[in-house]
Amino acid sequence: MLEPMDILVIEDDRQIGSALRQGLRGEGYTVEHVTDGLTGLQLALQHPYKAIILDVMLPGVHGYRVCAELRRSGVSTPVLMLTAKDGEYDEAEGLDTGADDYLTKPFSYVVLLARLRALIRRGGEGGSAGGPLRAGDLWLDPATHRCGRGEQEIALTARELMVLACLARGRGQVVAKQDVLDEVWDPAYQGGTSIVEVYISTLRRKIDAPFGRRSIETVHGAGYRLVDDGAARA
């Protein structure tokens, strides 16, 4: 029986894939490298990797679709997406499909390694000592990476859950964008706080809009606040 791998690298550039495989193995990880989206998707659905490094421009099935299919199938493995594209809209597209982090080529291997370690660490962390966090009928349990409203569970990516947990731990207080960035993102992240806005927008679409709620309030010039909106309607 094959030993389970730590990292799945889905990258069609063989030079980049080989460099990642060798570098990560040098760090003590076991690595599996494939060069097309379909094979990568099949492996990711079958095996419990610690993290997935996923290129966007892949033959057969592109990275956005691979990530979306994984999340649709309930696979919550942290995904670090690689792309030659740049810009906030491209990043938002990757995040909307369920990616946990985003790195633009050409990238620094040191930064990639730091981001990867952060994703693996956060993916394996337990929740707070106080147990599940709540705001009205909205609940989230960082220990089990679950979230829902009442009895209906809501699928969130690892980073979406961390952003929501950051707001929930504020206990109704305003949480600044920079505080969210400092708590949830790795120190190696070089982007601005606009990425927090992207995640807040995604969370609203998942935890509020389908239920007619407005539990994440924007406090202009200050940040965000998670509230119990009761039966309030958007």
Disulfide bonds with the S-S distance in Angstrom:
none
